[in-house]
Amino acid sequence: DQQVKQNSPSLSVQEGRISILNCDYTNSMFDYFLWYKKYPAEGPTFLISISSIKDKNEDGRFTVFLNKSAKHLSLHIVPSQPGDSAVYFCAASPFGNEKLTFGTGTRLTIIP
Amino acid sequence: DAGVTQSPTHLIKTRGQQVTLRCSPISGHKSVSWYQQVLGQGPQFIFQYYEKEERGRGNFPDRFSARQFPNYSSELNVNALLLGDSALYLCASTSWEIGTYNEQFFGPGTRLTVL
Protein backbone atom coordinates (compact mmCIF):
# COMPACT_ATOMS: atom_id res chain seq x y z
CA ASP A 1 0.00 0.00 0.00
CA GLN A 2 1.70 3.17 -1.26
CA GLN A 3 0.86 5.78 1.38
CA VAL A 4 2.79 8.54 -0.38
CA LYS A 5 2.49 8.79 -4.14
CA GLN A 6 4.32 10.78 -6.74
CA ASN A 7 2.51 10.00 -9.97
CA SER A 8 4.93 11.74 -12.33
CA PRO A 9 8.17 9.75 -12.68
CA SER A 10 9.76 12.56 -14.68
CA LEU A 11 9.33 16.22 -15.54
CA SER A 12 11.21 18.50 -17.96
CA VAL A 13 11.10 22.27 -17.56
CA GLN A 14 12.77 25.12 -19.40
CA GLU A 15 15.34 27.08 -17.43
CA GLY A 16 13.77 30.16 -15.84
CA ARG A 17 10.25 28.70 -15.82
CA ILE A 18 8.33 27.30 -12.86
CA SER A 19 8.69 23.64 -11.91
CA ILE A 20 5.74 22.08 -10.10
CA LEU A 21 6.14 18.68 -8.47
CA ASN A 22 3.12 16.94 -6.98
CA CYS A 23 2.58 14.45 -4.20
CA ASP A 24 -0.50 12.72 -2.77
CA TYR A 25 -0.86 10.86 0.50
CA THR A 26 -3.46 8.58 2.01
CA ASN A 27 -2.55 8.29 5.72
CA SER A 28 -4.45 10.83 7.85
CA MET A 29 -1.90 10.37 10.65
CA PHE A 30 0.73 12.22 8.63
CA ASP A 31 1.13 15.76 9.87
CA TYR A 32 4.59 16.72 8.71
CA PHE A 33 5.67 16.75 5.09
CA LEU A 34 9.09 17.16 3.57
CA TRP A 35 10.77 17.40 0.20
CA TYR A 36 14.18 15.91 -0.37
CA LYS A 37 16.43 16.32 -3.39
CA LYS A 38 18.77 13.56 -4.48
CA TYR A 39 21.72 13.62 -6.84
CA PRO A 40 23.29 10.37 -8.10
CA ALA A 41 25.76 8.78 -5.66
CA GLU A 42 24.59 11.04 -2.82
CA GLY A 43 22.07 10.65 -0.03
CA PRO A 44 18.84 12.67 -0.08
CA THR A 45 19.27 16.31 0.95
CA PHE A 46 16.52 18.07 2.89
CA LEU A 47 14.96 20.89 0.89
CA ILE A 48 11.85 22.25 2.59
CA SER A 49 9.10 21.09 4.94
CA ILE A 50 5.61 22.00 6.06
CA SER A 51 3.52 21.03 9.05
CA SER A 52 -0.18 20.32 8.78
CA ILE A 53 -1.11 23.52 10.60
CA LYS A 54 0.09 25.53 7.61
CA ASP A 55 -0.92 25.55 3.97
CA LYS A 56 2.18 27.22 2.56
CA ASN A 57 5.87 27.50 3.37
CA GLU A 58 8.46 29.43 1.38
CA ASP A 59 12.23 29.30 1.33
CA GLY A 60 13.84 31.34 -1.41
CA ARG A 61 12.96 29.86 -4.79
CA PHE A 62 11.13 26.94 -3.17
CA THR A 63 7.51 26.97 -1.98
CA VAL A 64 5.54 24.01 -0.68
CA PHE A 65 1.74 24.06 -0.67
CA LEU A 66 -0.38 21.69 1.41
CA ASN A 67 -4.05 20.93 0.77
CA LYS A 68 -5.11 18.76 3.70
CA SER A 69 -8.64 18.15 2.52
CA ALA A 70 -7.32 16.78 -0.78
CA LYS A 71 -4.33 15.09 0.90
CA HIS A 72 -2.14 16.75 -1.68
CA LEU A 73 1.06 18.76 -1.60
CA SER A 74 3.13 20.40 -4.24
CA LEU A 75 6.60 21.89 -4.54
CA HIS A 76 7.07 24.97 -6.70
CA ILE A 77 10.52 26.00 -7.86
CA VAL A 78 10.77 29.40 -9.49
CA PRO A 79 12.79 30.27 -11.42
CA SER A 80 14.12 26.83 -12.28
CA GLN A 81 17.88 26.54 -12.70
CA PRO A 82 20.04 23.81 -14.28
CA GLY A 83 21.38 22.85 -10.84
CA ASP A 84 17.83 21.90 -9.84
CA SER A 85 18.04 18.83 -12.08
CA ALA A 86 17.79 15.91 -9.64
CA VAL A 87 15.32 13.37 -8.29
CA TYR A 88 12.85 14.89 -5.83
CA PHE A 89 11.24 12.81 -3.11
CA CYS A 90 8.18 13.73 -1.15
CA ALA A 91 8.14 12.29 2.39
CA ALA A 92 5.71 12.34 5.30
CA SER A 93 5.61 11.41 8.96
CA PRO A 94 3.49 11.86 12.07
CA PHE A 95 4.83 14.73 14.19
CA GLY A 96 7.21 13.53 16.87
CA ASN A 97 7.92 10.33 14.99
CA GLU A 98 10.66 10.82 12.49
CA LYS A 99 9.96 7.59 10.63
CA LEU A 100 9.66 8.90 7.10
CA THR A 101 7.45 7.40 4.43
CA PHE A 102 8.74 8.36 0.99
CA GLY A 103 7.16 8.59 -2.42
CA THR A 104 8.79 6.99 -5.46
CA GLY A 105 10.38 10.22 -6.65
CA THR A 106 10.14 12.55 -9.65
CA ARG A 107 13.17 13.10 -11.88
CA LEU A 108 13.29 16.81 -12.72
CA THR A 109 15.33 17.89 -15.73
CA ILE A 110 15.90 21.59 -16.34
CA ILE A 111 16.54 22.34 -20.00
CA PRO A 112 18.98 25.24 -20.57
CA ASP B 1 31.45 19.69 10.57
CA ALA B 2 31.40 16.24 9.01
CA GLY B 3 28.05 14.97 7.83
CA VAL B 4 26.74 11.46 8.20
CA THR B 5 29.34 8.95 7.06
CA GLN B 6 28.74 5.40 5.90
CA SER B 7 31.04 2.52 5.09
CA PRO B 8 31.71 0.76 2.87
CA THR B 9 30.65 2.72 -0.21
CA HIS B 10 30.04 -0.37 -2.31
CA LEU B 11 29.76 -4.03 -1.46
CA ILE B 12 29.24 -7.19 -3.50
CA LYS B 13 28.03 -10.35 -1.78
CA THR B 14 26.57 -13.66 -2.88
CA ARG B 15 23.24 -15.16 -1.89
CA GLY B 16 23.22 -16.66 1.60
CA GLN B 17 26.06 -14.51 2.90
CA GLN B 18 25.86 -12.01 5.73
CA VAL B 19 26.72 -8.30 5.56
CA THR B 20 27.40 -5.52 8.07
CA LEU B 21 27.00 -1.87 7.14
CA ARG B 22 28.28 0.98 9.30
CA CYS B 23 27.13 4.52 9.98
CA SER B 24 28.51 7.44 11.97
CA PRO B 25 26.02 10.21 12.73
CA ILE B 26 26.61 13.93 12.73
CA SER B 27 28.44 14.99 15.89
CA GLY B 28 25.89 15.64 18.64
CA HIS B 29 23.13 13.58 17.00
CA LYS B 30 21.90 10.75 19.16
CA SER B 31 19.41 9.10 16.83
CA VAL B 32 20.15 7.01 13.76
CA SER B 33 17.72 5.57 11.24
CA TRP B 34 18.28 3.08 8.43
CA TYR B 35 16.48 3.06 5.08
CA GLN B 36 16.60 0.74 2.08
CA GLN B 37 16.25 2.23 -1.40
CA VAL B 38 15.63 -0.25 -4.17
CA LEU B 39 16.22 1.00 -7.72
CA GLY B 40 13.29 3.07 -8.94
CA GLN B 41 11.68 3.35 -5.51
CA GLY B 42 11.81 5.79 -2.64
CA PRO B 43 13.72 4.94 0.55
CA GLN B 44 11.91 2.53 2.90
CA PHE B 45 12.28 2.76 6.66
CA ILE B 46 14.03 -0.19 8.32
CA PHE B 47 15.02 0.85 11.88
CA GLN B 48 15.38 3.83 14.16
CA TYR B 49 17.66 3.87 17.20
CA TYR B 50 17.97 6.46 19.94
CA GLU B 51 20.34 6.18 22.87
CA LYS B 52 21.09 2.57 21.90
CA GLU B 53 17.42 1.60 22.11
CA GLU B 54 15.33 0.53 19.12
CA ARG B 55 12.56 3.13 18.70
CA GLY B 56 10.99 1.94 15.51
CA ARG B 57 11.04 -0.93 13.06
CA GLY B 58 9.71 -1.07 9.52
CA ASN B 59 8.20 -4.01 7.68
CA PHE B 60 11.39 -6.01 7.15
CA PRO B 61 12.10 -9.67 7.99
CA ASP B 62 14.11 -10.78 11.02
CA ARG B 63 17.13 -11.28 8.77
CA PHE B 64 17.61 -7.53 9.25
CA SER B 65 18.99 -6.37 12.58
CA ALA B 66 20.80 -3.31 13.88
CA ARG B 67 22.41 -1.86 16.92
CA GLN B 68 23.68 1.46 18.18
CA PHE B 69 26.89 1.93 20.12
CA PRO B 70 27.68 4.26 23.06
CA ASN B 71 29.27 6.74 20.62
CA TYR B 72 25.93 6.74 18.69
CA SER B 73 27.38 5.05 15.62
CA SER B 74 25.33 2.19 14.27
CA GLU B 75 25.57 -1.08 12.37
CA LEU B 76 22.99 -2.71 10.15
CA ASN B 77 23.29 -6.48 9.71
CA VAL B 78 21.57 -8.53 7.06
CA ASN B 79 21.76 -12.34 7.22
CA ALA B 80 21.05 -14.95 4.56
CA LEU B 81 21.21 -12.42 1.75
CA LEU B 82 18.69 -12.65 -1.08
CA LEU B 83 18.92 -11.15 -4.57
CA GLY B 84 16.14 -8.77 -3.55
CA ASP B 85 18.33 -7.26 -0.84
CA SER B 86 20.35 -5.50 -3.55
CA ALA B 87 19.77 -1.82 -2.84
CA LEU B 88 21.21 1.43 -1.60
CA TYR B 89 21.22 1.42 2.19
CA LEU B 90 20.91 4.87 3.67
CA CYS B 91 21.65 6.00 7.19
CA ALA B 92 20.15 9.20 8.59
CA SER B 93 20.86 10.98 11.85
CA THR B 94 18.79 13.44 13.83
CA SER B 95 19.26 15.45 16.98
CA TRP B 96 16.06 14.25 18.72
CA GLU B 97 15.06 17.50 20.42
CA ILE B 98 11.78 17.42 22.31
CA GLY B 99 8.95 19.62 21.06
CA THR B 100 10.28 20.28 17.60
CA TYR B 101 10.38 18.33 14.39
CA ASN B 102 13.80 16.78 14.01
CA GLU B 103 14.87 16.74 10.41
CA GLN B 104 16.91 13.80 9.27
CA PHE B 105 20.25 14.21 7.57
CA PHE B 106 21.23 11.41 5.23
CA GLY B 107 24.59 9.87 4.46
CA PRO B 108 25.67 8.95 0.92
CA GLY B 109 24.62 5.35 1.35
CA THR B 110 26.15 1.92 0.86
CA ARG B 111 25.40 0.25 -2.46
CA LEU B 112 24.90 -3.50 -1.82
CA THR B 113 24.82 -5.89 -4.75
CA VAL B 114 23.82 -9.50 -4.11
CA LEU B 115 24.80 -11.98 -6.85
Interface residues (C-beta under 8 A of the other chain):
Chain A: V4 Q6 Y32 L34 Y36 A41 E42 G43 P44 T45 F46 S49 S51 F89 A91 F95 G96 N97 E98 K99 L100 T101 F102 G103 T104 G105
Chain B: V4 S31 S33 Y35 G40 Q41 G42 P43 Q44 F45 Q48 G56 G58 L90 A92 T94 Y101 N102 E103 Q104 F105 F106 G107 P108 G109
